[in-house]
Amino acid sequence: MDKLTRYRAAVKTCLLDRFAYLDRAGPKNGVETECVFDEPRDNYMVVHTGWHAGSWQRSVYIFVRIRGGKVWIEEDMSDDPVADELVRAGVPKEDIVLAFQPPELRHLNDFAVA
């Protein structure tokens, strides 16, 4: 299996696990959790959407992209970092970019800078 196929599988498994955990209880206060995969463009998300207290709620819980042979974590609002789960799934740290961190500070973590 090539690297891109392995990374796609790891990202999907990670996000589907998170989605299953969040979705177990069903909609919370009218807000639903959805898992969105755009494999042709390698964009993968877990989002919250719905009406609560008379206003439309939407938020990106997790957003991961695969580009340039690396996994870019654009957003991670979870308690257990997606990056750690991807490492456990076999994605090397040097192929994971914590894109939500400023580029000038990325060298301070154990992951790729870009």
C-alpha contacts under 8 A as a table, 3 or more apart, distances in Angstrom:
res1	aa1	res2	aa2	distance
1	M	5	T	6.37
1	M	6	R	6.53
2	D	5	T	5.48
2	D	6	R	6.32
3	K	6	R	5.08
3	K	7	Y	6.07
3	K	69	G	7.76
4	L	7	Y	5.13
4	L	8	R	6.06
4	L	69	G	6.86
5	T	8	R	5.17
5	T	9	A	6.20
6	R	9	A	5.17
6	R	10	A	6.17
7	Y	10	A	5.06
7	Y	11	V	6.09
7	Y	66	I	7.86
7	Y	71	V	7.38
7	Y	91	V	6.80
8	R	11	V	5.24
8	R	12	K	6.09
8	R	39	E	7.99
8	R	42	D	7.76
8	R	66	I	7.75
9	A	12	K	5.21
9	A	13	T	6.04
10	A	13	T	5.22
10	A	14	C	6.09
10	A	86	L	6.39
10	A	89	A	6.11
10	A	90	G	7.89
10	A	91	V	7.70
11	V	14	C	5.14
11	V	15	L	6.15
11	V	44	Y	7.60
11	V	64	V	7.59
11	V	86	L	6.99
12	K	15	L	5.21
12	K	16	L	5.89
12	K	37	F	7.90
12	K	44	Y	7.42
13	T	16	L	5.14
13	T	17	D	6.05
14	C	17	D	5.26
14	C	18	R	6.38
14	C	82	V	7.28
14	C	85	E	6.90
14	C	86	L	7.13
15	L	18	R	5.03
15	L	19	F	5.98
15	L	35	C	7.25
15	L	44	Y	7.82
15	L	45	M	7.34
15	L	46	V	6.79
15	L	62	I	7.82
16	L	19	F	4.91
16	L	20	A	5.99
16	L	35	C	7.01
17	D	20	A	5.15
17	D	21	Y	6.28
18	R	21	Y	5.18
18	R	22	L	6.23
19	F	22	L	5.16
19	F	23	D	5.78
19	F	33	T	7.04
19	F	34	E	7.03
19	F	35	C	6.29
19	F	46	V	6.68
20	A	23	D	5.11
20	A	24	R	5.98
21	Y	24	R	5.56
22	L	25	A	6.95
22	L	26	G	7.84
22	L	33	T	6.99
23	D	26	G	5.10
23	D	27	P	7.18
23	D	32	E	7.75
23	D	33	T	6.16
25	A	28	K	7.52
26	G	32	E	7.13
27	P	30	G	5.44
27	P	31	V	5.21
27	P	32	E	4.58
27	P	33	T	7.07
28	K	31	V	5.26
28	K	32	E	6.70
29	N	51	W	7.92
29	N	52	H	5.93
30	G	50	G	5.77
30	G	51	W	5.56
30	G	52	H	5.62
31	V	48	H	6.26
31	V	49	T	5.26
31	V	50	G	4.17
31	V	51	W	6.03
31	V	52	H	6.66
31	V	57	Q	7.05
32	E	48	H	5.51
32	E	49	T	5.39
32	E	50	G	5.93
33	T	46	V	6.94
33	T	47	V	5.67
33	T	48	H	4.53
33	T	49	T	6.56
34	E	46	V	5.66
34	E	47	V	5.35
34	E	48	H	6.36
34	E	49	T	7.82
35	C	44	Y	7.75
35	C	45	M	5.82
35	C	46	V	4.51
35	C	47	V	6.51
36	V	44	Y	5.85
36	V	45	M	5.07
36	V	46	V	6.19
36	V	47	V	7.66
37	F	42	D	7.64
37	F	43	N	6.12
37	F	44	Y	4.57
37	F	45	M	6.41
38	D	41	R	5.72
38	D	42	D	5.68
38	D	43	N	5.03
38	D	44	Y	6.13
39	E	42	D	4.42
39	E	43	N	6.26
39	E	44	Y	7.49
42	D	65	R	5.54
42	D	66	I	5.33
42	D	67	R	7.36
43	N	63	F	7.38
43	N	64	V	6.05
43	N	65	R	4.62
43	N	66	I	6.86
44	Y	63	F	5.80
44	Y	64	V	5.17
44	Y	65	R	6.19
45	M	60	V	7.20
45	M	61	Y	7.43
45	M	62	I	5.37
45	M	63	F	4.43
45	M	64	V	6.31
46	V	60	V	6.37
46	V	61	Y	5.45
46	V	62	I	5.06
46	V	63	F	6.65
47	V	58	R	7.19
47	V	59	S	5.74
47	V	60	V	4.54
47	V	61	Y	5.24
47	V	62	I	6.93
48	H	57	Q	7.40
48	H	58	R	5.32
48	H	59	S	5.24
48	H	60	V	6.47
48	H	61	Y	6.93
49	T	56	W	7.47
49	T	57	Q	5.42
49	T	58	R	4.33
49	T	59	S	6.72
50	G	56	W	5.80
50	G	57	Q	5.33
50	G	58	R	6.69
51	W	54	G	6.37
51	W	55	S	5.56
51	W	56	W	4.57
51	W	57	Q	5.75
52	H	55	S	5.54
52	H	56	W	6.45
52	H	57	Q	6.57
60	V	63	F	6.72
60	V	75	E	7.20
61	Y	75	E	6.81
61	Y	76	D	6.06
61	Y	77	M	5.22
61	Y	78	S	7.05
62	I	73	I	7.92
62	I	74	E	7.58
62	I	75	E	5.07
62	I	76	D	4.62
62	I	77	M	6.27
62	I	78	S	7.46
63	F	73	I	6.21
63	F	74	E	5.31
63	F	75	E	4.88
63	F	76	D	6.70
64	V	71	V	6.91
64	V	72	W	5.67
64	V	73	I	4.55
64	V	74	E	5.63
64	V	75	E	7.02
65	R	71	V	5.89
65	R	72	W	5.05
65	R	73	I	6.49
65	R	74	E	7.22
66	I	69	G	6.65
66	I	70	K	5.61
66	I	71	V	4.54
66	I	72	W	5.87
67	R	70	K	5.53
67	R	71	V	6.58
67	R	72	W	7.12
69	G	95	D	7.26
70	K	95	D	4.65
70	K	96	I	5.77
70	K	97	V	7.08
71	V	95	D	6.08
71	V	96	I	4.80
71	V	97	V	6.15
72	W	96	I	5.95
72	W	97	V	4.74
72	W	98	L	6.16
72	W	99	A	5.83
73	I	76	D	6.99
73	I	82	V	7.85
73	I	83	A	7.46
73	I	96	I	7.37
73	I	97	V	6.12
73	I	98	L	5.13
73	I	99	A	5.48
73	I	100	F	6.93
74	E	98	L	6.76
74	E	99	A	4.96
74	E	100	F	5.17
75	E	99	A	7.71
75	E	100	F	6.04
76	D	81	P	6.87
76	D	82	V	6.78
78	S	81	P	6.14
78	S	82	V	7.52
80	D	84	D	7.56
80	D	85	E	7.86
81	P	84	D	5.49
81	P	85	E	6.78
82	V	85	E	5.12
82	V	86	L	6.18
83	A	86	L	5.10
83	A	87	V	6.27
83	A	96	I	7.01
83	A	98	L	7.85
84	D	87	V	5.10
84	D	88	R	6.31
85	E	88	R	5.01
85	E	89	A	6.23
86	L	89	A	4.85
86	L	90	G	6.44
86	L	91	V	5.50
87	V	90	G	5.14
87	V	91	V	4.80
87	V	92	P	5.82
87	V	93	K	6.45
88	R	91	V	7.31
91	V	95	D	6.77
91	V	96	I	7.43
92	P	95	D	5.49
92	P	96	I	6.96
93	K	96	I	5.23
93	K	110	D	6.76
93	K	111	F	4.86
93	K	112	A	6.52
94	E	97	V	7.77
94	E	110	D	7.90
94	E	111	F	5.42
94	E	112	A	4.64
95	D	111	F	7.37
95	D	112	A	6.02
96	I	111	F	5.79
96	I	112	A	5.57
97	V	111	F	6.02
97	V	112	A	4.94
97	V	113	V	6.01
97	V	114	A	5.86
98	L	101	Q	5.83
98	L	106	R	7.27
98	L	111	F	7.13
98	L	112	A	7.54
98	L	113	V	7.69
99	A	102	P	7.27
99	A	103	P	7.57
99	A	114	A	7.97
101	Q	105	L	6.78
101	Q	106	R	6.27
102	P	105	L	5.45
102	P	106	R	6.43
103	P	106	R	5.35
103	P	113	V	6.80
103	P	114	A	7.83
104	E	107	H	7.14
105	L	108	L	5.70
105	L	109	N	7.95
106	R	109	N	5.82
106	R	111	F	7.51
106	R	112	A	7.32
106	R	113	V	5.08
107	H	110	D	7.49
107	H	111	F	7.67
107	H	112	A	7.47
107	H	113	V	5.74
